Amino acid sequence: MPNLLVATHNAHKTGEFRAMLSDFFDDVADLTTLLDMEEPEENGSTFAENSAIKALAASNALPDAFVIADDSGLEVDALNGAPGIYSARYSGANATDATNRDKLMEELGKPEHEGKERSARFRCVITVARGGEVLAVFDGAVEGRIADSMTGEGGFGYDPLFIPEGCEDSFGVLPEKIKNGMSHRGQALEKFRAWLSEQS
């Protein structure tokens, strides 16, 4: 099996892929190794569309590489599914994890949302591509709720605010191995692992 290129510049995300796929791939690299590649415009209206856009752009730039891309985000029911596909840039063009979390808590603190259920889910779609063609698509989702305050320093993004169903701790507190076993990305990657096993 060829080495794997993850179509992202997010080191945290690459680390999760590397941890879960190290038995299939000797080397898991990301787009930081392709300094001259321009980021594609994520102009899709769904996680699946944006995942495919990223996978195909990287695959066209490196046609011999085995490429995966994911698009994932947080859907909060009280906010009608926001931030959704805009999770990474929820607080604007110069968004950071911290400013996105702040905006989420600000929105949930508005009078119209007070007292509402804070149910939410993380959703992920992974697209596999090679030679400029999509080979397979996998998805995953984990239900949970938004905490009243941030806990833990693990994970990234909204992890310190998200408490998965059946747990009392946020993804920011749960050990990486436990988180990866239940997370949206973990579920999608398990399907990818099963597909890889079928290919060999």
Residue frames relative to the residue before (quaternion, step in Angstrom):
aa qw qx qy qz dx dy dz
M 1.0000 0.0000 0.0000 0.0000 0.00 0.00 0.00
P 0.4477 -0.6989 0.4778 0.2878 3.64 -0.80 0.93
N 0.6076 -0.5337 0.4281 0.4034 3.54 -1.25 0.33
L 0.4465 -0.7378 0.4704 0.1873 3.52 -1.20 0.63
L 0.1747 -0.7481 0.6317 0.1041 3.56 -1.08 0.83
V 0.1937 -0.7615 0.6105 0.0993 3.56 -0.77 1.08
A 0.3456 -0.7710 0.5024 0.1836 3.58 -0.63 1.14
T 0.5211 0.5879 -0.4538 0.4206 3.56 0.38 1.30
H 0.3164 -0.6981 0.5973 0.2363 3.54 -1.34 0.30
N 0.5087 0.6625 -0.3966 0.3807 3.57 1.35 0.03
A 0.3452 -0.7795 0.4886 0.1858 3.58 -0.31 1.27
H 0.6173 0.5465 -0.3471 0.4469 3.60 1.06 -0.71
K 0.6623 0.5009 -0.2978 0.4709 3.55 0.95 -0.91
T 0.6343 0.5269 -0.3249 0.4631 3.58 0.96 -0.86
G 0.6355 0.5418 -0.3217 0.4463 3.56 1.01 -0.82
E 0.6473 0.5053 -0.3235 0.4701 3.59 0.98 -0.77
F 0.6397 0.5093 -0.3224 0.4768 3.58 0.97 -0.82
R 0.6609 0.5205 -0.3068 0.4452 3.57 0.88 -0.97
A 0.6654 0.5158 -0.3093 0.4421 3.59 0.91 -0.91
M 0.7541 0.4127 -0.2163 0.4630 3.58 0.96 -0.82
L 0.7640 0.3655 -0.1897 0.4967 3.59 1.22 -0.35
S 0.3708 0.7758 -0.4591 0.2232 3.59 1.27 0.09
D 0.6519 0.5100 -0.3286 0.4548 3.61 1.14 -0.47
F 0.6777 0.4459 -0.2971 0.5036 3.59 1.27 -0.15
F 0.8057 0.1933 -0.0670 0.5558 3.58 1.04 -0.78
D 0.4418 -0.6984 0.5025 0.2539 3.57 -0.91 0.96
D 0.8073 0.1131 -0.0183 0.5789 3.54 1.06 -0.79
V 0.0612 -0.7737 0.6304 0.0137 3.57 -0.78 1.05
A 0.0446 -0.8123 0.5808 -0.0295 3.57 -0.40 1.28
D 0.2276 -0.7592 0.5835 0.1772 3.55 -1.30 0.13
L 0.7636 -0.4231 0.2490 0.4194 3.58 -1.29 -0.04
T 0.4787 0.6429 -0.4607 0.3812 3.61 1.20 -0.02
T 0.6268 0.5213 -0.3395 0.4692 3.61 1.24 -0.30
L 0.7005 0.3930 -0.2551 0.5383 3.61 1.29 -0.20
L 0.1187 -0.8624 0.4891 0.0538 3.53 0.43 1.23
D 0.7173 0.4523 -0.2620 0.4607 3.59 1.11 -0.55
M 0.5444 0.6222 -0.4110 0.3840 3.60 1.22 0.05
E 0.3436 -0.7327 0.5526 0.1990 3.56 -0.85 0.99
E 0.4963 -0.6454 0.4928 0.3071 3.54 -1.06 0.79
P 0.4057 -0.7031 0.5132 0.2788 3.63 -0.84 0.84
E 0.5070 -0.6202 0.4937 0.3385 3.55 -1.20 0.44
E 0.2728 -0.7635 0.5654 0.1516 3.57 -0.67 1.10
N 0.1351 0.8351 -0.5138 0.1425 3.54 0.29 1.29
G 0.3788 0.7181 -0.4933 0.3122 3.56 1.20 0.47
S 0.4375 -0.7000 0.5029 0.2562 3.56 -1.26 0.33
T 0.7383 0.2936 -0.2001 0.5733 3.59 1.31 0.03
F 0.6487 -0.4865 0.3997 0.4275 3.56 -1.29 0.24
A 0.6462 0.5399 -0.3222 0.4325 3.59 0.96 -0.87
E 0.6655 0.5010 -0.3101 0.4582 3.60 0.91 -0.88
N 0.6906 0.4728 -0.2912 0.4635 3.60 0.88 -0.89
S 0.6041 0.5484 -0.3503 0.4601 3.57 1.08 -0.68
A 0.6707 0.4936 -0.2937 0.4693 3.59 0.94 -0.90
I 0.6110 0.5535 -0.3493 0.4453 3.60 1.00 -0.80
K 0.6977 0.4704 -0.2739 0.4657 3.60 0.86 -0.96
A 0.6627 0.5135 -0.3128 0.4465 3.58 0.93 -0.88
L 0.6981 0.4738 -0.2803 0.4578 3.58 0.87 -0.92
A 0.6144 0.5438 -0.3543 0.4486 3.60 1.03 -0.70
A 0.6854 0.4619 -0.2826 0.4868 3.59 0.91 -0.88
S 0.6530 0.5216 -0.3123 0.4517 3.56 1.02 -0.78
N 0.6473 0.4988 -0.3179 0.4807 3.59 1.06 -0.69
A 0.6484 0.5095 -0.3136 0.4707 3.58 1.11 -0.66
L 0.7768 0.1266 -0.0549 0.6145 3.58 1.12 -0.71
P 0.1496 -0.8698 0.4617 0.0885 3.59 0.47 1.21
D 0.6831 0.4787 -0.3056 0.4591 3.61 1.12 -0.45
A 0.5848 0.6163 -0.3604 0.3849 3.57 1.26 -0.28
F 0.3917 -0.6424 0.6034 0.2642 3.50 -1.32 0.51
V 0.0632 -0.8485 0.5233 -0.0464 3.59 -0.37 1.29
I 0.0010 -0.7502 0.6588 0.0562 3.53 -1.18 0.66
A 0.0519 -0.7680 0.6377 0.0281 3.52 -1.18 0.68
D 0.1149 -0.7790 0.6069 0.1075 3.54 -1.06 0.65
D 0.1133 -0.7157 0.6753 0.1376 3.48 -1.31 0.42
S 0.0738 0.8132 -0.5650 0.1182 3.52 -0.69 1.07
G 0.1019 0.8071 -0.5771 0.0718 3.52 -1.21 0.37
L 0.5412 -0.6162 0.4911 0.2937 3.48 -1.42 0.07
E 0.1134 -0.7734 0.6214 0.0533 3.56 -0.95 0.93
V 0.1068 -0.7989 0.5916 0.0209 3.59 -0.61 1.15
D 0.4491 -0.7391 0.4326 0.2547 3.57 -0.56 1.17
A 0.6503 0.5261 -0.3229 0.4428 3.61 0.97 -0.82
L 0.7188 0.3926 -0.2298 0.5257 3.58 1.24 -0.47
N 0.5290 -0.6676 0.3814 0.3593 3.56 1.24 0.56
G 0.7588 -0.3988 0.1969 0.4758 3.56 1.00 0.87
A 0.4975 0.6263 -0.4475 0.3999 3.60 1.23 -0.03
P 0.5513 -0.1248 -0.8194 -0.0953 1.50 -2.30 1.04
G 0.2876 -0.8142 0.4788 0.1587 3.64 1.22 -0.18
I 0.8434 -0.1112 0.0929 0.5174 3.56 -0.91 -0.94
Y 0.6599 0.4890 -0.3068 0.4810 3.59 1.26 -0.23
S 0.2696 0.8214 -0.4776 0.1568 3.60 1.26 0.22
A 0.7043 0.4805 -0.2775 0.4428 3.60 0.87 -0.92
R 0.7831 0.2526 -0.1285 0.5536 3.60 1.17 -0.54
Y 0.1740 0.8460 -0.4861 0.1331 3.55 1.21 0.61
S 0.7635 0.3687 -0.1953 0.4930 3.58 0.97 -0.85
G 0.7621 -0.3798 0.1970 0.4859 3.61 1.18 0.39
A 0.7834 -0.3816 0.2393 0.4284 3.52 -1.39 0.04
N 0.7646 0.3153 -0.1762 0.5338 3.60 1.02 -0.74
A 0.1738 0.8394 -0.4968 0.1358 3.56 1.14 0.70
T 0.1027 -0.7390 0.6612 0.0788 3.52 -1.24 0.65
D 0.6910 -0.4380 0.3409 0.4630 3.57 -1.24 0.17
A 0.6765 0.5133 -0.2913 0.4404 3.57 0.92 -0.96
T 0.6938 0.4601 -0.2979 0.4671 3.61 0.85 -0.87
N 0.6119 0.5380 -0.3520 0.4608 3.60 1.10 -0.60
R 0.6532 0.5000 -0.3126 0.4750 3.57 0.97 -0.85
D 0.6353 0.5333 -0.3269 0.4529 3.57 0.99 -0.84
K 0.6689 0.4935 -0.3108 0.4608 3.59 0.90 -0.87
L 0.6250 0.5417 -0.3421 0.4459 3.57 0.99 -0.82
M 0.6918 0.4687 -0.2812 0.4720 3.58 0.87 -0.94
E 0.6090 0.5463 -0.3415 0.4626 3.57 1.12 -0.67
E 0.6638 0.5008 -0.3026 0.4660 3.58 0.95 -0.90
L 0.6923 0.4736 -0.2829 0.4651 3.59 0.90 -0.91
G 0.6548 0.5225 -0.3041 0.4536 3.58 1.23 -0.43
K 0.4872 0.6645 -0.4421 0.3544 3.59 1.23 -0.13
P 0.6638 -0.5519 0.3294 0.3826 3.60 -1.06 0.75
E 0.6737 0.5198 -0.3135 0.4214 3.59 0.91 -0.85
H 0.7226 0.4121 -0.2440 0.4984 3.61 1.23 -0.37
E 0.4790 0.6805 -0.4402 0.3373 3.58 1.23 -0.21
G 0.8046 0.2592 -0.2143 0.4894 3.54 -0.96 0.93
K 0.5475 0.6065 -0.4039 0.4114 3.58 1.26 -0.17
E 0.6022 -0.5258 0.4517 0.3961 3.53 -1.28 0.44
R 0.2868 -0.7686 0.5487 0.1608 3.57 -1.03 0.78
S 0.2076 0.8020 -0.5287 0.1850 3.55 1.12 0.72
A 0.0641 0.7873 -0.6043 0.1047 3.53 -1.08 0.84
R 0.1164 -0.7753 0.6104 0.1132 3.53 -1.31 0.09
F 0.3320 -0.6594 0.6270 0.2485 3.48 -1.32 0.46
R 0.0790 -0.7941 0.6023 0.0212 3.57 -0.94 0.90
C 0.0439 -0.8016 0.5962 -0.0105 3.59 -1.05 0.78
V 0.0469 -0.7527 0.6553 0.0433 3.55 -1.14 0.76
I 0.1369 -0.7872 0.5996 0.0443 3.57 -0.85 1.05
T 0.1299 -0.7742 0.6173 0.0527 3.55 -0.94 0.98
V 0.2015 -0.7619 0.6085 0.0931 3.55 -0.97 0.97
A 0.0364 0.8156 -0.5743 0.0613 3.59 -0.80 0.99
R 0.0621 0.7605 -0.6463 0.0083 3.51 -1.31 0.43
G 0.8393 0.1355 -0.1161 0.5136 3.56 -1.00 0.83
G 0.6670 -0.5255 0.2971 0.4366 3.57 1.11 0.65
E 0.6645 0.4595 -0.3101 0.5011 3.59 1.24 0.35
V 0.4469 -0.6604 0.5331 0.2827 3.55 -1.13 0.71
L 0.2383 -0.7913 0.5525 0.1086 3.56 -0.83 1.05
A 0.7957 -0.1151 0.1217 0.5820 3.57 1.01 -0.78
V 0.1707 -0.7591 0.6205 0.0982 3.55 -1.31 0.44
F 0.0340 -0.7956 0.6045 -0.0194 3.57 -0.96 0.94
D 0.1039 -0.8095 0.5746 0.0611 3.58 -1.09 0.63
G 0.0435 -0.7806 0.6229 0.0271 3.53 -1.34 0.27
A 0.0227 -0.7878 0.6154 0.0111 3.55 -1.20 0.51
V 0.0985 -0.7734 0.6232 0.0616 3.55 -1.16 0.66
E 0.3293 -0.7585 0.5380 0.1637 3.55 -0.80 1.10
G 0.1859 0.7803 -0.5839 0.1246 3.55 -1.17 0.54
R 0.4006 -0.6887 0.5334 0.2840 3.54 -1.15 -0.61
I 0.4897 -0.6362 0.5092 0.3101 3.54 -1.29 0.40
A 0.4170 -0.7197 0.5047 0.2314 3.57 -0.81 1.05
D 0.5968 -0.5706 0.4294 0.3659 3.54 -1.29 0.32
S 0.7905 0.0245 -0.0116 0.6118 3.58 1.22 -0.48
M 0.6185 -0.5721 0.4041 0.3562 3.54 -1.26 0.45
T 0.0041 0.7864 -0.6177 0.0019 3.58 -1.03 0.81
G 0.8034 0.2800 -0.2154 0.4794 3.55 -1.04 0.84
E 0.2881 -0.7562 0.5663 0.1564 3.52 -1.25 0.45
G 0.4931 0.6630 -0.4314 0.3621 3.57 1.26 0.17
G 0.7438 0.3966 -0.2915 0.4522 3.54 -1.33 0.11
F 0.3120 -0.7185 0.5753 0.2354 3.55 -1.18 -0.61
G 0.7428 0.3948 -0.2788 0.4632 3.55 -1.28 0.06
Y 0.8128 -0.2303 0.2066 0.4936 3.55 -0.87 -1.03
D 0.3189 0.8038 -0.4679 0.1825 3.61 1.27 -0.01
P 0.7025 0.4736 -0.3122 0.4298 3.68 0.79 -0.83
L 0.6879 0.4563 -0.2801 0.4900 3.60 1.27 -0.18
F 0.6854 0.5014 -0.2711 0.4531 3.59 1.23 -0.35
I 0.1071 -0.7804 0.6153 0.0298 3.56 -0.75 1.13
P 0.3193 -0.7769 0.5067 0.1944 3.61 -0.41 1.17
E 0.6499 -0.5258 0.3840 0.3920 3.57 -1.20 0.59
G 0.8004 0.2814 -0.2208 0.4810 3.55 -0.99 0.89
C 0.6972 0.4224 -0.2607 0.5172 3.59 1.29 -0.05
E 0.3603 -0.7085 0.5599 0.2342 3.53 -1.28 0.39
D 0.7006 0.4354 -0.2516 0.5063 3.57 1.28 -0.41
S 0.5094 -0.6377 0.4866 0.3115 3.55 -1.22 0.55
F 0.6577 -0.4721 0.4023 0.4274 3.54 -1.33 0.13
G 0.6042 0.5644 -0.3517 0.4389 3.58 1.21 -0.39
V 0.7005 0.4282 -0.2455 0.5155 3.57 1.29 -0.38
L 0.6348 0.5666 -0.3365 0.4035 3.58 0.94 -0.89
P 0.5438 -0.6151 0.4539 0.3463 3.63 -1.00 0.76
E 0.6464 -0.5673 0.3499 0.3714 3.56 -1.07 0.77
K 0.6558 0.5259 -0.3272 0.4316 3.60 0.90 -0.88
I 0.6616 0.4869 -0.3053 0.4817 3.59 0.99 -0.83
K 0.6433 0.5274 -0.3214 0.4524 3.57 0.93 -0.89
N 0.6827 0.4941 -0.2946 0.4506 3.58 0.83 -0.97
G 0.6444 0.5457 -0.3198 0.4297 3.57 1.12 -0.62
M 0.7854 0.3025 -0.1621 0.5151 3.59 1.14 -0.51
S 0.5425 0.6750 -0.3929 0.3094 3.58 1.17 -0.39
H 0.6762 -0.4778 0.3886 0.4043 3.53 -1.35 0.31
R 0.6785 0.4689 -0.2841 0.4889 3.56 0.96 -0.90
G 0.6232 0.5475 -0.3307 0.4500 3.56 1.05 -0.76
Q 0.6485 0.5148 -0.3147 0.4641 3.58 0.99 -0.83
A 0.6699 0.4894 -0.2995 0.4712 3.58 0.91 -0.92
L 0.6662 0.5032 -0.3032 0.4593 3.57 1.00 -0.81
E 0.5937 0.5479 -0.3697 0.4589 3.61 1.11 -0.58
K 0.6408 0.5020 -0.3195 0.4851 3.59 1.04 -0.76
F 0.6289 0.5237 -0.3234 0.4750 3.57 1.07 -0.77
R 0.6377 0.5239 -0.3236 0.4627 3.60 0.99 -0.85
A 0.6455 0.5157 -0.3204 0.4635 3.59 0.96 -0.84
W 0.6454 0.5142 -0.3079 0.4736 3.57 1.04 -0.84
L 0.6323 0.5288 -0.3308 0.4595 3.59 0.98 -0.80
S 0.6416 0.5303 -0.3209 0.4518 3.57 0.98 -0.85
E 0.6563 0.5142 -0.3052 0.4601 3.57 1.05 -0.76
Q 0.6533 0.5341 -0.3140 0.4351 3.58 1.15 -0.65
S 0.6778 0.5191 -0.2974 0.4274 3.59 1.11 -0.64
